[in-house]
Amino acid sequence: DTGVSQNPRHKITKRGQNVTFRCDPISEHNRLYWYRQTLGQGPEFLTYFQNEAQLEKSRLLSDRFSAERPKGSFSTLEIQRTEQGDSAMYLCASSLTWTSGTDTQYFGPGTRLTVL
Amino acid sequence: SQELEQSPQSLIVQEGKNLTINCTSSKTLYGLYWYKQKYGEGLIFLMMLQKGGEEKSHEKITAKLDEKKQQSSLHITASQPSHAGIYLCGADMDSNYQLIWGAGTKLIIKP
């Protein structure tokens, strides 16, 4: 299966610790998205990359959140000094988009973060 | 998101019955995407609609986008237990591919 993969699937951490999540997109996809989802809500957009360029990061929840996609392939999302309010599902999606006007995103299984 | 409203929030349907889920926008949509999510898992792409009046079907699921491109419906015919899950609509409102999402409709199928 060559879908979007995310690691780890689950992460439990103590408040104040740093965590890093990894996303491997579908290989030929040029766009990569990060979302956060809390219970009973739809995904909340955080940031996205086109190849290695981070085109939108103003929606990152605070300066404790950062994302990278150094070679235009996999991406990492880091949360520093975690807080209990960071507990959520973090979703990654990828797409192959040029200028066709459509952008079907394919999602990974998510990383569930629990901050104690 | 208040920009994209889904209804109902939850739905319990007897197996074999038909059902409809709605997604309404306050703005004209450039694209409307339907996804399904099992609890605690990622989203599975179902269908994308782009043109006013467009209708797409896959197996027993039909999605429509109205002429004004502000409302979409997802219709399931002869529901089965495999249809259970959370259905989410995502909308491209600014043609910049950043999707706004509804809160989801939780579908339970009673055997």
Chai-1 contact restraints between the chains, C-beta under 6 A:
chainA,res_idxA,chainB,res_idxB,connection_type,confidence,min_distance_angstrom,max_distance_angstrom,comment,restraint_id
A,Q41,B,A103,contact,1.0,0.0,6.0,A-B,restraint_1
A,G42,B,L88,contact,1.0,0.0,6.0,A-B,restraint_2
A,G42,B,W101,contact,1.0,0.0,6.0,A-B,restraint_3
A,G42,B,G102,contact,1.0,0.0,6.0,A-B,restraint_4
A,G42,B,A103,contact,1.0,0.0,6.0,A-B,restraint_5
A,G42,B,G104,contact,1.0,0.0,6.0,A-B,restraint_6
A,P43,B,W101,contact,1.0,0.0,6.0,A-B,restraint_7
A,F45,B,Q98,contact,1.0,0.0,6.0,A-B,restraint_8
A,T102,B,G31,contact,1.0,0.0,6.0,A-B,restraint_9
A,D103,B,Y97,contact,1.0,0.0,6.0,A-B,restraint_10
A,T104,B,F45,contact,1.0,0.0,6.0,A-B,restraint_11
A,T104,B,M48,contact,1.0,0.0,6.0,A-B,restraint_12
A,F107,B,G42,contact,1.0,0.0,6.0,A-B,restraint_13
A,F107,B,L43,contact,1.0,0.0,6.0,A-B,restraint_14
A,G108,B,G42,contact,1.0,0.0,6.0,A-B,restraint_15
A,P109,B,E41,contact,1.0,0.0,6.0,A-B,restraint_16
A,P109,B,G42,contact,1.0,0.0,6.0,A-B,restraint_17
A,G110,B,G42,contact,1.0,0.0,6.0,A-B,restraint_18
